[in-house]
Amino acid sequence: MPISYDKLWKLLIDKKMNRTDLKDASGISFNVLAKMGKNEFVSMESLSKICVALDCNIGDIVDIIPEKA
């Protein structure tokens, strides 16, 4: 099940933040950011920290891309 964090990167641009700002604000690691940059799965805990830091919901930062049959 592919996922995309494109919404997150757009939200950071809208909030005039970069990835380092997000890391510092949310307390996630560079490894988590690297995984997200490759559209890999990260823990729900990490996603929750990002949502709290950005005052948003998980649907605002992650898209699940349906697989074609």
Secondary structure, 3 states (H helix, E strand, C coil): CCEECHHHHHHHHHCCCCHHHHHHHHCCCHHHHHHHHCCCCCCHHHHHHHHHHHCCCHHHCCEECCCCC
